[in-house]
């Protein structure tokens, strides 16, 4: 177990020291933030909403590992988050090129989950069970003088398990309110948009089923 803390103040490196405990900044991102933040980023990047919205379920998929075993281990490691989607993309490039973009969107959602959980994630589970963490922190003070302090704590620590999970925290409720407000502004377009998304999700699922049936028949 180890941790390093780097402190930058007024754009100058003041020092780095080794700490004996885990990160002092503990952050837990609730499922709503995991879902909405990457979804909005993809929509802002003008990706096809007919793909982005139905596939957004993968943004919270890693949190289901709390039902399978240790949380932030079983479905939070690089082998699941990067390895499986990457294999799917490589196979799709040969067998079904139209599935490459959905595969890339799925991997974006999964990787975004890990980035938001970097206060402690077992990236190399099951080969290494300690959690890796990387926690940047920026402070701005006005007294006694103006200063800008940037902290980065990183290292490894034991992953403490809990049986209680926060489904929606304050930031999650704020995201829900903002989305609700946006829906009110777009209320004239919303019914048609929802129907469009549902139909696209159905088409995507039919495509997956057709591909699986084709592979099964070939075998």
MARBA-3410 file (N, C-alpha, C, O; in Angstrom, 1 decimal):
219
0.8,-1.2,0.0,0.0,0.0,0.0,0.9,1.2,0.0,1.9,1.3,0.7 ~ 0.5,2.2,-0.8,1.3,3.4,-0.8,0.6,4.6,-1.4,-0.5,4.4,-2.0 ~ 1.1,5.7,-1.2,0.4,6.9,-1.7,1.4,8.0,-1.9,2.3,8.2,-1.1 ~ 1.3,8.8,-2.9,2.1,10.0,-3.1,1.2,11.2,-3.2,0.1,11.1,-3.8 ~ 1.7,12.3,-2.7,0.9,13.5,-2.7,1.8,14.6,-3.3,2.9,14.9,-2.8
1.4,15.2,-4.4,2.1,16.3,-5.0,1.4,17.6,-4.9,0.2,17.6,-5.2 ~ 2.0,18.6,-4.4,1.4,19.9,-4.2,2.0,21.0,-5.0,3.2,21.2,-5.0 ~ 1.1,21.6,-5.8,1.6,22.7,-6.6,0.9,24.0,-6.1,-0.3,24.0,-5.9 ~ 1.6,25.0,-5.9,1.0,26.3,-5.5,1.6,27.4,-6.3,2.9,27.5,-6.5 ~ 0.8,28.3,-6.8,1.2,29.4,-7.6,2.1,28.9,-8.7,3.2,29.6,-9.1
1.7,27.8,-9.3,2.4,27.2,-10.5,3.8,26.7,-10.2,4.6,26.5,-11.1 ~ 4.2,26.6,-8.9,5.5,26.1,-8.5,5.4,24.8,-7.8,4.5,24.6,-7.0 ~ 6.4,23.9,-8.0,6.4,22.6,-7.3,7.0,22.8,-5.9,8.2,23.2,-5.8 ~ 6.2,22.6,-4.9,6.6,22.8,-3.5,7.2,21.5,-3.0,8.2,21.6,-2.1 ~ 6.7,20.4,-3.4,7.3,19.2,-2.9,6.4,18.0,-3.0,5.2,18.1,-3.4
6.9,16.8,-2.7,6.2,15.6,-2.8,6.6,14.7,-1.6,7.8,14.7,-1.3 ~ 5.7,14.1,-0.9,6.0,13.2,0.2,5.2,12.0,0.2,4.1,11.9,-0.4 ~ 5.7,10.9,0.8,5.1,9.7,0.8,4.2,9.6,2.0,4.6,9.9,3.1 ~ 2.9,9.2,1.8,2.0,9.1,3.0,1.8,7.6,3.3,2.0,6.7,2.5 ~ 1.4,7.3,4.5,1.3,6.0,5.0,-0.2,5.5,4.9,-0.5,4.3,5.2
-1.1,6.4,4.5,-2.5,6.0,4.5,-3.0,6.3,3.1,-2.3,6.8,2.2 ~ -4.3,5.9,2.9,-4.9,6.1,1.6,-5.2,7.6,1.3,-4.8,8.5,2.1 ~ -5.8,7.9,0.2,-6.1,9.2,-0.2,-7.0,9.9,0.9,-7.9,9.3,1.5 ~ -6.7,11.2,1.1,-7.5,11.9,2.1,-8.8,12.5,1.4,-9.7,13.0,2.1 ~ -8.9,12.4,0.1,-10.0,12.9,-0.6,-10.8,11.6,-1.1,-10.4,11.0,-2.0
-11.9,11.4,-0.4,-12.7,10.2,-0.8,-14.0,10.7,-1.5,-14.7,11.5,-0.9 ~ -14.2,10.3,-2.7,-15.4,10.7,-3.5,-16.1,9.5,-4.0,-15.5,8.6,-4.5 ~ -17.4,9.5,-3.9,-18.3,8.5,-4.4,-19.2,9.1,-5.4,-20.0,10.0,-5.0 ~ -19.2,8.7,-6.6,-20.0,9.2,-7.6,-21.3,8.3,-7.7,-21.1,7.1,-7.9 ~ -22.4,8.9,-7.6,-23.6,8.1,-7.7,-24.0,7.7,-9.1,-23.5,8.3,-10.0
-24.9,6.6,-9.3,-25.2,6.1,-10.6,-25.8,7.2,-11.5,-25.6,7.1,-12.7 ~ -26.5,8.1,-11.0,-27.1,9.1,-11.9,-26.1,10.0,-12.5,-26.2,10.3,-13.7 ~ -25.0,10.4,-11.8,-23.9,11.2,-12.4,-23.2,10.3,-13.4,-22.8,10.8,-14.5 ~ -22.9,9.0,-13.0,-22.3,8.1,-14.0,-23.0,8.0,-15.3,-22.4,7.9,-16.4 ~ -24.3,8.1,-15.2,-25.2,8.0,-16.4,-25.3,9.2,-17.2,-25.0,9.2,-18.4
-25.5,10.3,-16.5,-25.9,11.6,-17.2,-24.6,12.3,-17.8,-24.7,12.8,-18.9 ~ -23.5,12.3,-17.0,-22.4,13.1,-17.5,-21.8,12.6,-18.8,-21.7,13.4,-19.7 ~ -21.5,11.3,-19.0,-20.9,10.8,-20.3,-22.0,10.9,-21.4,-21.7,11.1,-22.5 ~ -23.3,10.7,-21.0,-24.3,10.9,-22.0,-24.4,12.3,-22.6,-24.5,12.4,-23.8 ~ -24.3,13.3,-21.7,-24.3,14.6,-22.2,-23.1,15.0,-23.0,-23.1,15.7,-24.0
-21.9,14.4,-22.6,-20.7,14.7,-23.4,-20.8,14.1,-24.8,-20.4,14.8,-25.7 ~ -21.4,12.9,-24.9,-21.5,12.3,-26.3,-22.5,13.1,-27.1,-22.3,13.3,-28.3 ~ -23.6,13.6,-26.5,-24.6,14.4,-27.2,-24.0,15.7,-27.6,-24.3,16.2,-28.7 ~ -23.2,16.3,-26.7,-22.5,17.6,-27.0,-21.5,17.4,-28.2,-21.3,18.3,-28.9 ~ -20.9,16.2,-28.3,-20.0,15.9,-29.4,-20.8,15.5,-30.7,-20.1,15.1,-31.6
-22.1,15.7,-30.6,-22.9,15.4,-31.8,-22.9,14.0,-32.3,-22.9,13.7,-33.5 ~ -22.7,13.0,-31.3,-22.9,11.6,-31.7,-24.3,11.3,-31.9,-25.2,12.0,-31.4 ~ -24.6,10.2,-32.6,-26.0,9.9,-33.0,-26.8,9.5,-31.7,-26.4,8.5,-31.0 ~ -27.7,10.3,-31.4,-28.5,10.1,-30.1,-29.3,8.8,-30.2,-29.6,8.2,-29.1 ~ -29.5,8.3,-31.4,-30.3,7.0,-31.5,-29.4,5.8,-31.0,-29.9,4.8,-30.7
-28.1,6.0,-31.0,-27.1,5.1,-30.4,-26.8,5.4,-29.0,-26.7,4.6,-28.1 ~ -26.5,6.7,-28.8,-25.9,7.2,-27.5,-26.9,6.9,-26.3,-26.5,6.5,-25.3 ~ -28.2,7.2,-26.6,-29.2,7.1,-25.5,-29.4,5.6,-25.0,-29.3,5.3,-23.9 ~ -29.8,4.7,-26.0,-30.0,3.3,-25.5,-28.8,2.6,-25.0,-28.9,1.8,-24.1 ~ -27.6,3.0,-25.4,-26.4,2.4,-24.9,-25.9,3.0,-23.6,-24.9,2.5,-23.0
-26.6,4.0,-23.2,-26.1,4.7,-21.9,-26.2,3.8,-20.7,-25.6,4.1,-19.7 ~ -26.9,2.7,-20.8,-27.0,1.7,-19.7,-25.7,1.2,-19.3,-25.4,0.9,-18.1 ~ -24.7,1.2,-20.3,-23.4,0.7,-20.0,-22.6,1.6,-19.1,-21.6,1.3,-18.5 ~ -23.1,2.9,-18.9,-22.4,3.8,-18.1,-22.5,3.4,-16.6,-21.7,3.8,-15.8 ~ -23.5,2.7,-16.2,-23.7,2.2,-14.9,-23.5,0.7,-14.7,-23.6,0.1,-13.6
-23.2,0.0,-15.8,-23.0,-1.4,-15.8,-22.0,-1.9,-14.8,-22.2,-2.9,-14.1 ~ -20.8,-1.2,-14.7,-19.8,-1.7,-13.7,-20.3,-1.8,-12.3,-19.8,-2.6,-11.5 ~ -21.3,-0.9,-11.9,-21.7,-0.9,-10.5,-22.5,-2.2,-10.1,-22.8,-2.4,-9.0 ~ -22.9,-3.0,-11.1,-23.6,-4.2,-10.8,-22.7,-5.3,-10.2,-23.1,-6.3,-9.8 ~ -21.4,-5.0,-10.2,-20.5,-6.0,-9.5,-20.7,-6.1,-8.0,-20.3,-7.0,-7.4
-21.5,-5.1,-7.5,-21.8,-5.2,-6.1,-22.8,-6.4,-5.8,-22.9,-6.9,-4.7 ~ -23.4,-6.9,-6.9,-24.3,-8.0,-6.8,-23.6,-9.3,-7.0,-24.1,-10.4,-6.7 ~ -22.4,-9.2,-7.6,-21.6,-10.4,-8.0,-20.4,-10.8,-7.1,-20.0,-11.9,-7.0 ~ -20.0,-9.8,-6.3,-18.8,-10.0,-5.5,-18.3,-8.6,-5.0,-19.1,-7.7,-4.8 ~ -17.0,-8.5,-4.8,-16.5,-7.2,-4.2,-16.8,-6.0,-5.2,-16.5,-6.1,-6.4
-17.3,-5.0,-4.6,-17.6,-3.8,-5.4,-16.3,-3.1,-5.8,-15.4,-3.0,-5.1 ~ -16.3,-2.5,-7.0,-15.2,-1.9,-7.6,-14.0,-2.8,-7.9,-12.9,-2.4,-8.0 ~ -14.4,-4.1,-8.1,-13.4,-5.1,-8.4,-13.8,-5.9,-9.7,-13.2,-5.8,-10.7 ~ -14.9,-6.7,-9.5,-15.2,-7.7,-10.5,-15.5,-7.0,-11.9,-15.1,-7.6,-12.9 ~ -16.2,-5.9,-11.9,-16.6,-5.2,-13.2,-15.9,-3.9,-13.3,-16.2,-3.1,-14.2
-14.9,-3.6,-12.5,-14.2,-2.3,-12.5,-12.8,-2.4,-13.0,-12.0,-1.5,-12.9 ~ -12.4,-3.6,-13.4,-11.0,-3.8,-13.8,-10.8,-3.6,-15.3,-11.7,-3.6,-16.1 ~ -9.5,-3.4,-15.7,-9.2,-3.2,-17.1,-9.6,-4.3,-18.1,-9.9,-4.1,-19.2 ~ -9.6,-5.5,-17.6,-9.9,-6.7,-18.4,-11.3,-6.6,-18.9,-11.7,-7.0,-20.0 ~ -12.2,-6.2,-18.0,-13.7,-6.1,-18.4,-14.0,-4.7,-19.1,-14.7,-4.7,-20.1
-13.4,-3.7,-18.6,-13.7,-2.3,-19.1,-13.1,-2.1,-20.4,-13.8,-1.4,-21.3 ~ -11.9,-2.5,-20.7,-11.2,-2.3,-21.9,-11.1,-3.5,-22.8,-11.4,-3.5,-24.0 ~ -10.7,-4.6,-22.2,-10.4,-5.9,-22.9,-11.6,-6.4,-23.7,-11.5,-6.7,-24.9 ~ -12.8,-6.6,-23.0,-13.9,-7.1,-23.7,-14.5,-6.2,-24.8,-14.7,-6.7,-25.9 ~ -14.7,-4.9,-24.5,-15.2,-4.0,-25.6,-14.2,-4.0,-26.8,-14.6,-3.9,-27.9
-12.9,-3.9,-26.5,-11.9,-3.9,-27.6,-12.0,-5.1,-28.4,-11.9,-5.0,-29.7 ~ -12.1,-6.3,-27.8,-12.2,-7.5,-28.6,-13.5,-7.5,-29.4,-13.4,-7.9,-30.6 ~ -14.6,-7.0,-28.9,-15.8,-6.9,-29.7,-15.6,-5.9,-30.9,-16.1,-6.3,-32.0 ~ -14.9,-4.8,-30.7,-14.7,-3.9,-31.8,-13.8,-4.5,-32.9,-14.1,-4.3,-34.1 ~ -12.8,-5.2,-32.5,-11.9,-5.8,-33.5,-12.7,-6.9,-34.3,-12.5,-7.0,-35.5
-13.5,-7.7,-33.6,-14.3,-8.7,-34.3,-15.3,-8.1,-35.2,-15.5,-8.5,-36.3 ~ -15.9,-7.0,-34.7,-16.9,-6.3,-35.5,-16.4,-5.7,-36.8,-17.0,-5.6,-37.8 ~ -15.1,-5.2,-36.7,-14.5,-4.6,-37.9,-14.4,-5.7,-39.0,-14.4,-5.3,-40.2 ~ -14.3,-6.9,-38.7,-14.2,-8.0,-39.7,-15.6,-8.5,-40.1,-15.9,-8.7,-41.2 ~ -16.4,-8.8,-39.0,-17.7,-9.5,-39.3,-18.8,-8.5,-39.5,-19.6,-8.8,-40.4
-18.9,-7.4,-38.8,-20.0,-6.5,-38.9,-19.5,-5.1,-38.7,-19.7,-4.6,-37.5 ~ -19.0,-4.4,-39.7,-18.4,-3.0,-39.5,-19.4,-2.0,-38.9,-19.0,-1.1,-38.2 ~ -20.7,-2.2,-39.1,-21.7,-1.3,-38.5,-21.8,-1.3,-37.0,-22.3,-0.4,-36.4 ~ -21.2,-2.4,-36.4,-21.2,-2.5,-35.0,-20.0,-1.9,-34.3,-19.9,-1.8,-33.1 ~ -19.1,-1.4,-35.1,-17.9,-0.8,-34.5,-18.2,0.5,-33.7,-17.7,0.6,-32.6
-19.0,1.4,-34.3,-19.4,2.6,-33.6,-20.1,2.3,-32.3,-19.7,2.9,-31.2 ~ -21.1,1.4,-32.3,-21.7,1.1,-31.0,-20.7,0.5,-30.0,-20.8,0.8,-28.8 ~ -19.8,-0.3,-30.4,-18.8,-0.8,-29.6,-17.9,0.2,-29.0,-17.5,0.2,-27.8 ~ -17.5,1.2,-29.7,-16.7,2.3,-29.2,-17.5,3.2,-28.2,-16.9,3.7,-27.3 ~ -18.8,3.4,-28.5,-19.6,4.1,-27.5,-19.7,3.4,-26.2,-19.7,4.0,-25.1
-19.9,2.0,-26.3,-20.0,1.2,-25.1,-18.7,1.3,-24.3,-18.7,1.5,-23.1 ~ -17.5,1.3,-25.0,-16.3,1.4,-24.3,-16.1,2.7,-23.7,-15.5,2.9,-22.6 ~ -16.6,3.8,-24.3,-16.5,5.1,-23.8,-17.3,5.2,-22.5,-16.8,5.8,-21.5 ~ -18.5,4.7,-22.5,-19.3,4.7,-21.2,-18.6,3.9,-20.1,-18.6,4.4,-19.0 ~ -18.0,2.7,-20.4,-17.3,1.9,-19.4,-16.1,2.7,-18.8,-15.9,2.7,-17.6
-15.3,3.2,-19.7,-14.1,3.9,-19.3,-14.4,5.2,-18.5,-13.8,5.5,-17.5 ~ -15.5,5.9,-18.9,-15.9,7.1,-18.1,-16.3,6.7,-16.7,-16.0,7.5,-15.8 ~ -16.9,5.5,-16.5,-17.2,5.1,-15.2,-16.0,4.9,-14.3,-16.0,5.3,-13.2 ~ -14.9,4.3,-14.9,-13.7,4.1,-14.1,-13.1,5.4,-13.8,-12.6,5.6,-12.7 ~ -13.0,6.4,-14.8,-12.4,7.7,-14.5,-13.1,8.4,-13.4,-12.5,9.0,-12.5
-14.4,8.3,-13.3,-15.2,9.0,-12.3,-15.0,8.2,-10.9,-15.3,8.8,-9.9 ~ -14.6,7.0,-10.9,-14.4,6.2,-9.7,-13.0,6.1,-9.3,-12.6,5.3,-8.5 ~ -12.1,7.0,-9.8,-10.7,6.9,-9.5,-10.2,7.3,-8.1,-9.1,7.4,-7.8 ~ -11.2,7.4,-7.2,-10.8,7.5,-5.8,-10.5,6.2,-5.2,-10.0,6.1,-4.1 ~ -10.7,5.1,-6.0,-10.3,3.8,-5.6,-10.9,2.7,-6.4,-12.1,2.4,-6.3
-10.1,2.1,-7.3,-10.6,1.1,-8.2,-9.5,0.0,-8.3,-8.3,0.2,-8.5 ~ -10.0,-1.3,-8.3,-9.0,-2.4,-8.4,-8.8,-2.7,-9.9,-9.5,-3.6,-10.4 ~ -8.0,-2.0,-10.5,-7.8,-2.0,-12.0,-7.3,-3.3,-12.5,-7.6,-3.8,-13.6 ~ -6.5,-4.1,-11.7,-5.9,-5.3,-12.1,-6.4,-6.5,-11.4,-5.8,-7.6,-11.4 ~ -7.6,-6.4,-10.9,-8.3,-7.6,-10.3,-8.6,-8.6,-11.4,-9.0,-8.1,-12.5
-8.4,-9.9,-11.2,-8.2,-10.6,-9.9,-6.7,-10.8,-9.6,-6.4,-11.5,-8.6 ~ -5.8,-10.3,-10.4,-4.3,-10.5,-10.1,-3.8,-9.6,-9.0,-2.8,-10.0,-8.4 ~ -4.4,-8.5,-8.8,-4.0,-7.6,-7.7,-5.2,-6.9,-7.2,-5.9,-6.2,-7.9 ~ -5.5,-7.1,-5.9,-6.8,-6.7,-5.3,-6.8,-5.3,-4.7,-7.8,-4.8,-4.4 ~ -5.6,-4.7,-4.5,-5.6,-3.4,-3.9,-6.1,-2.4,-4.9,-6.1,-2.6,-6.1
-6.7,-1.3,-4.4,-7.3,-0.3,-5.3,-6.2,0.8,-5.7,-5.4,1.2,-4.9 ~ -6.3,1.2,-6.9,-5.5,2.3,-7.4,-6.3,3.6,-7.3,-7.5,3.5,-7.6 ~ -5.7,4.6,-6.9,-6.5,5.9,-6.8,-5.6,7.0,-7.4,-4.4,7.1,-7.3 ~ -6.3,8.0,-8.0,-5.7,9.2,-8.6,-6.7,10.3,-8.4,-7.7,10.4,-9.1 ~ -6.4,11.2,-7.4,-7.3,12.2,-7.0,-6.7,13.6,-7.1,-6.0,14.0,-6.2
-7.0,14.3,-8.1,-6.6,15.7,-8.2,-7.5,16.6,-7.4,-8.7,16.4,-7.3 ~ -7.0,17.7,-6.9,-7.8,18.6,-6.1,-7.3,20.1,-6.3,-6.1,20.3,-6.1 ~ -8.1,21.0,-6.7,-7.7,22.4,-6.9,-8.4,23.3,-5.9,-9.6,23.3,-5.8 ~ -7.6,24.1,-5.2,-8.1,25.1,-4.2,-7.7,26.5,-4.7,-6.6,26.7,-5.2 ~ -8.6,27.4,-4.4,-8.4,28.8,-4.7,-8.7,29.6,-3.4,-9.8,29.5,-2.8
-7.7,30.3,-2.9,-7.9,31.0,-1.6,-7.7,32.5,-1.9,-7.0,32.9,-2.8 ~ -8.4,33.3,-1.1,-8.3,34.8,-1.3,-7.7,35.5,-0.1,-7.3,36.7,-0.1 ~ -7.5,34.8,1.0,-6.9,35.4,2.2,-5.9,34.3,2.9,-6.2,33.1,2.9 ~ -4.8,34.8,3.4,-4.3,36.2,3.5,-3.8,36.8,2.1,-3.6,38.0,2.0 ~ -3.6,35.9,1.1,-3.2,36.3,-0.2,-3.8,35.4,-1.2,-4.2,34.3,-0.9
-3.9,35.9,-2.4,-4.5,35.1,-3.5,-3.5,34.0,-3.8,-2.3,34.2,-4.0 ~ -4.0,32.8,-3.9,-3.2,31.6,-4.3,-4.0,30.5,-4.9,-5.2,30.4,-4.7 ~ -3.4,29.8,-5.7,-4.0,28.6,-6.4,-3.2,27.4,-6.1,-2.0,27.3,-6.5 ~ -3.8,26.5,-5.4,-3.1,25.3,-5.0,-3.7,24.0,-5.7,-4.9,23.8,-5.7 ~ -2.8,23.3,-6.3,-3.3,22.0,-7.0,-2.6,20.8,-6.3,-1.4,20.7,-6.2
-3.5,19.9,-5.8,-3.0,18.7,-5.1,-3.3,17.5,-6.0,-4.4,17.4,-6.6 ~ -2.4,16.6,-6.0,-2.6,15.3,-6.7,-2.2,14.2,-5.7,-1.0,14.1,-5.3 ~ -3.1,13.3,-5.3,-2.8,12.2,-4.5,-3.0,10.9,-5.4,-4.0,10.8,-6.0 ~ -2.0,10.0,-5.3,-2.2,8.8,-6.1,-1.4,7.7,-5.4,-0.5,7.9,-4.6 ~ -1.8,6.5,-5.7,-1.1,5.3,-5.1,-2.1,4.2,-5.1,-3.0,4.0,-5.9
-1.8,3.3,-4.1,-2.7,2.1,-3.9,-3.1,2.0,-2.5,-2.5,2.6,-1.6 ~ -4.2,1.4,-2.2,-4.7,1.2,-0.9,-5.7,0.0,-0.8,-6.2,-0.4,-1.9 ~ -5.9,-0.6,0.3,-6.9,-1.7,0.4,-8.3,-1.1,0.1,-8.6,0.0,0.4 ~ -9.0,-1.9,-0.6,-10.4,-1.5,-1.0,-11.4,-2.0,0.1,-11.6,-3.2,0.2 ~ -11.9,-1.0,0.8,-12.8,-1.3,1.9,-14.2,-1.5,1.3,-14.8,-0.7,0.5
-14.8,-2.6,1.6,-16.1,-3.0,1.1,-17.2,-2.5,2.1,-17.0,-2.4,3.3 ~ -18.4,-2.2,1.5,-19.5,-1.8,2.2,-20.8,-2.5,1.7,-20.8,-2.9,0.5 ~ -21.8,-2.6,2.5,-23.1,-3.2,2.1,-24.1,-2.1,1.9,-25.3,-2.4,1.5 ~ -23.7,-0.8,2.0,-24.6,0.3,1.8,-24.1,1.1,0.6,-22.9,1.5,0.6 ~ -25.0,1.5,-0.3,-24.6,2.2,-1.5,-25.5,3.4,-1.7,-26.7,3.3,-1.5
-24.9,4.5,-2.0,-25.7,5.7,-2.3,-26.2,5.7,-3.7,-25.4,5.7,-4.7 ~ -27.5,5.6,-3.9,-28.1,5.5,-5.2,-28.2,6.9,-5.9,-27.8,7.1,-7.1 ~ -28.6,7.9,-5.1,-28.6,9.3,-5.7,-28.1,10.2,-4.6,-28.7,10.3,-3.5 ~ -27.0,10.9,-4.9,-26.5,11.9,-3.9,-26.9,13.3,-4.4,-27.7,13.5,-5.3 ~ -26.4,14.3,-3.7,-26.8,15.7,-4.0,-26.5,16.1,-5.5,-27.3,16.7,-6.1
-25.3,15.7,-6.0,-25.0,16.0,-7.4,-25.9,15.2,-8.3,-26.3,15.8,-9.4 ~ -26.3,14.0,-8.0,-27.2,13.3,-8.8,-28.6,13.9,-8.9,-29.1,14.0,-10.0 ~ -29.1,14.4,-7.8,-30.4,15.1,-7.8,-30.3,16.4,-8.6,-31.2,16.8,-9.3 ~ -29.1,17.1,-8.5,-28.9,18.3,-9.3,-29.0,18.0,-10.8,-29.6,18.7,-11.6 ~ -28.4,16.8,-11.2,-28.4,16.4,-12.6,-29.8,16.1,-13.0,-30.2,16.5,-14.1
-30.6,15.4,-12.2,-32.0,15.1,-12.5,-32.8,16.4,-12.7,-33.6,16.5,-13.6 ~ -32.6,17.4,-11.8,-33.3,18.6,-11.9,-33.0,19.4,-13.2,-33.9,19.9,-13.9 ~ -31.7,19.3,-13.6,-31.3,20.0,-14.8,-31.9,19.3,-16.1,-32.3,20.0,-17.0 ~ -31.9,18.0,-16.0,-32.4,17.3,-17.2,-33.9,17.5,-17.2,-34.5,17.7,-18.3 ~ -34.6,17.6,-16.1,-36.1,17.8,-16.1,-36.3,19.2,-16.6,-37.3,19.4,-17.4
-35.5,20.2,-16.2,-35.7,21.6,-16.7,-35.5,21.6,-18.3,-36.2,22.3,-19.0 ~ -34.5,20.9,-18.7,-34.3,20.8,-20.2,-35.4,20.1,-20.9,-35.8,20.6,-22.0 ~ -36.0,19.1,-20.3,-37.2,18.4,-20.8,-38.4,19.4,-20.9,-39.1,19.4,-21.9 ~ -38.5,20.3,-19.9,-39.6,21.2,-20.0,-39.4,22.2,-21.1,-40.4,22.6,-21.8 ~ -38.2,22.6,-21.3,-37.9,23.6,-22.4,-38.1,22.9,-23.8,-38.5,23.6,-24.7
-37.9,21.6,-23.8,-38.0,20.9,-25.1,-39.3,20.1,-25.1,-39.4,19.1,-25.9 ~ -40.3,20.4,-24.4,-41.5,19.6,-24.2,-42.3,19.3,-25.5,-42.9,18.3,-25.6 ~ -42.2,20.3,-26.4,-42.9,20.1,-27.7,-42.2,19.0,-28.6,-42.9,18.3,-29.4 ~ -40.9,18.8,-28.4,-40.1,17.8,-29.2,-40.0,16.5,-28.4,-39.7,15.5,-29.1 ~ -40.2,16.5,-27.1,-39.9,15.3,-26.3,-40.7,14.1,-26.7,-40.0,13.0,-26.8
-42.0,14.1,-26.9,-42.7,12.8,-27.2,-42.2,12.1,-28.4,-41.9,10.9,-28.4 ~ -42.0,12.9,-29.5,-41.5,12.3,-30.7,-40.0,11.8,-30.6,-39.7,10.8,-31.1 ~ -39.2,12.5,-29.8,-37.8,12.1,-29.6,-37.8,10.8,-28.8,-36.9,10.0,-29.1 ~ -38.6,10.7,-27.8,-38.6,9.4,-27.0,-39.0,8.2,-27.9,-38.4,7.2,-27.8 ~ -40.1,8.4,-28.7,-40.5,7.3,-29.6,-39.4,7.0,-30.5,-39.2,5.8,-30.9
-38.6,8.0,-31.0,-37.5,7.7,-31.9,-36.4,6.9,-31.3,-35.9,6.0,-31.9 ~ -36.1,7.2,-30.0,-35.1,6.5,-29.3,-35.5,5.1,-29.0,-34.7,4.2,-29.1 ~ -36.8,4.9,-28.7,-37.2,3.5,-28.4,-37.1,2.7,-29.6,-36.7,1.5,-29.6 ~ -37.5,3.2,-30.8,-37.5,2.5,-32.0,-36.0,2.1,-32.4,-35.8,1.0,-32.9 ~ -35.1,3.1,-32.2,-33.7,2.8,-32.5,-33.2,1.7,-31.6,-32.4,0.9,-32.0
-33.5,1.7,-30.3,-33.1,0.7,-29.4,-33.6,-0.7,-29.8,-32.9,-1.7,-29.7 ~ -34.8,-0.7,-30.3,-35.4,-2.0,-30.8,-34.6,-2.5,-32.0,-34.3,-3.7,-32.1 ~ -34.3,-1.6,-32.9,-33.5,-1.9,-34.1,-32.1,-2.5,-33.7,-31.6,-3.4,-34.3 ~ -31.5,-1.8,-32.8,-30.2,-2.2,-32.3,-30.2,-3.6,-31.7,-29.3,-4.4,-32.0 ~ -31.2,-3.9,-30.9,-31.3,-5.2,-30.3,-31.6,-6.3,-31.3,-31.0,-7.4,-31.2
-32.4,-5.9,-32.3,-32.7,-6.9,-33.4,-31.4,-7.2,-34.1,-31.2,-8.4,-34.5 ~ -30.6,-6.2,-34.4,-29.3,-6.4,-35.1,-28.4,-7.4,-34.3,-27.8,-8.2,-34.9 ~ -28.3,-7.2,-33.0,-27.5,-8.0,-32.2,-28.0,-9.5,-32.2,-27.2,-10.4,-32.4 ~ -29.3,-9.7,-32.1,-29.9,-11.0,-32.1,-29.7,-11.7,-33.5,-29.4,-12.9,-33.5 ~ -29.8,-10.9,-34.6,-29.6,-11.5,-35.9,-28.1,-12.0,-36.0,-27.8,-13.0,-36.6
-27.2,-11.1,-35.5,-25.8,-11.5,-35.6,-25.5,-12.8,-34.8,-24.8,-13.7,-35.2 ~ -26.0,-12.9,-33.6,-25.8,-14.1,-32.7,-26.4,-15.3,-33.4,-25.8,-16.4,-33.3 ~ -27.6,-15.2,-34.0,-28.3,-16.3,-34.6,-27.5,-16.8,-35.8,-27.3,-18.0,-36.1 ~ -26.9,-15.8,-36.6,-26.1,-16.1,-37.7,-24.8,-16.9,-37.3,-24.4,-17.9,-37.9 ~ -24.2,-16.4,-36.2,-23.0,-17.1,-35.7,-23.3,-18.5,-35.2,-22.6,-19.5,-35.4
-24.5,-18.7,-34.6,-24.9,-20.0,-34.0,-25.2,-20.9,-35.2,-24.8,-22.1,-35.1 ~ -25.8,-20.4,-36.2,-26.1,-21.3,-37.4,-24.9,-21.7,-38.1,-24.8,-22.9,-38.6 ~ -23.9,-20.9,-38.1,-22.6,-21.2,-38.8,-21.8,-22.3,-38.1,-21.1,-23.0,-38.7 ~ -22.0,-22.3,-36.7,-21.3,-23.3,-35.9,-22.0,-24.6,-36.1,-21.5,-25.6,-35.5
END
